[in-house]
Amino acid sequence: MQTLLLFSHTFWKDSKVNRALLESAQTLANVKIHNLNETYKDGVINAESEVALLKDSQKIIFQFPLFWFSTPALMKEWQDRVLTHILYGKDSKLLQGKKFQVITTLGGAKESYDGHHGYSLNTILSPLTSAFKYCGCEILESFAIFSAKVDTLPMQEYLETLQNNKQQSVRSKIWE
């Protein structure tokens, strides 16, 4: 099964945690890493190119650091351009039956996302997962790394998540 890992980070050049995760993901033959920051330095998303990548994938992963309770701006732009292009174009059924998953890193502790700010992490991620569910994707549980630091990353669990295509539970996997 081909997995497309779409990645974005507002401060990509300074990234340590997500850079380390992506470097480990490069060892997996069935995972195609698509760094939106490297591909679209001008910030202009090419919907046709993105659709071509999605056609070859059975699983789509959005990986990003949670930034102000949302995805980075470029990833949101990707959603607006590509999902709109798919839904209202000739490929309207393209995402049906594909699997979708969120992998996110957070600088804050787990307690900060257990309703401390008024919402759980699953609620914060729900606009993203709801959009892909609306497009016909099967939503897999999110994988969240809280208090993310390079020396304590759960690399083995991360790599297993990239390769696993089964729904395991309705709540997020949590690593701290």
N, C-alpha and C positions, 0 to 999 in steps of 0.2 A: 504494500500500500504506500503510495507516494504522499508524503506530508509536506505541505507548504507552510513554512514558518515565516510569517510577516512580522517584521520587527521595526520598531521606531523608538527613539529616545530623544527628547528635546535637547539634551546636552550630551550627545553621542560621543563627541571627542574626549570628554572627561569621564566617560563611563568606565567603571572597574567591574562591578558586579555583572551587568548584562554582557559586557565584552567577554568576561570569563565564561559565562554560560554559552554564548554563541560559539566561542572557540571549542568548547567541548561538544557542542551539537554538530560541528563540522565533521566529526568522526563517524557520523551515521550516514550510511549510503542512501537510505530511503527518505532523508530529510533535505529539502531544498530551502536554504536560508535566503530570504529576500529582505535586505536591509533597505527600507524606504529612504532613510537618510542618505545613504550612499547613492541610491538610484535616482532620487529626485532632489538633488542639491538646490535646484531652483524652486522647489515646492510645488511644481506643476505635475499632477498625476496623469499618466496616460492610461485611460480606462481600457482601451483595446489591448495593450500589452498585459495589463493585469488580468483581464479575462482569459487571455491565452495561458497564463500561469495557472489560473484556477481550473481550467479545463483538464489539465494533467494531474490534478490533485484530488485525492479522496478525503484527506483530512486537512483542515485549515487551522492554524494556530496563530493567534495574535499574541505576541510577546512584547511587553513594555513595562517601564516603571510607572506606577500609578502617579499621576501628576495632577494635583489639585482635584482629586476625586474623579479623574477622567483619563482618557488616553491622551498621548501627546497630540499636538495640533495636526501634524502631518498624517497621523493614523486616522484622525477624524476626517480629514480631507479625503483620504483614501475611501473611507466609508461613504461619504457623500457622493463622490464621483463614481466609484466603481459599483456600489450597490444600486444606485439610481440607474446607471447605465445598464446593469443586468436586468433589473425589474421592469424597466420600461423599454427594453430593446428586444432584439431577436433571441437573446439568450435567457429569457425570463425564468426558465426552469433549470438553469445551470447549477445552482447550489443545492437543489433538491436531493436529499439522500446523502449528502456529504456530511462529514463530522466537523464540528467547530469547537475550539477550546481556547480558553484564555490562560496565559501564563503571565503572572505579574510579580514584580518586585516592589517592595515597600520599605522605605527607610524607617518607618515607625513600627512600634511594637503591636502585636496582635490585639492587645486590649484597646488600642486606639480605633480599631475597626470592628469592635464587637458592640457597636451601638454608642460608643463614647461620643462620637460626633453626630449621633442621631440615626445613623444607618449602618447596617452590617456591610461587609465587603460584597456579599452576593447581591445586595440591593444596589450598591454603588455600581457594580458591573452589569446590572440588569438591562440598561439601555443597549449595551453592546450585544449581550446574549439574546435579547429579545429581537433585535434587528436580524440576526442570523437565523433565529428560529422562524421568523416571519418569511425569510427567503427559502425555507424548507430544510435547513440543516438540523441534524441531531446534535444537541448541545451536550458536550462532555463536561465533567466537573472541572472547575478552575483549579489551577495550581498556583498557590501564593507563597512567596518567600518574604516573611516579615523581618524587620531589623536586619536587612540584607547587608552582609559583609562578605568580602571575597574569601576570607579564611574559614568561614563556617557554612559555605554553600553546600546544599544537599545534591551534589553532582550526580550520584548514581540514581537517585529518585527523579531528578530532572530528566536524565536520559531515558529512563523507563517511561516517564510521562510522554515524552516525544514519540515513543514507539508504541504505546498502549492505545488501543482504539475502542476500549470498552467503557461503558458507563459504570462507575464504581459506587458512587453515592450521590446524593443530591447536594451535599455540602462541599466546600472547597477543601483541598488538601492544604494543610498548613505546615510551614516550616519556619522555625524561629531559632 
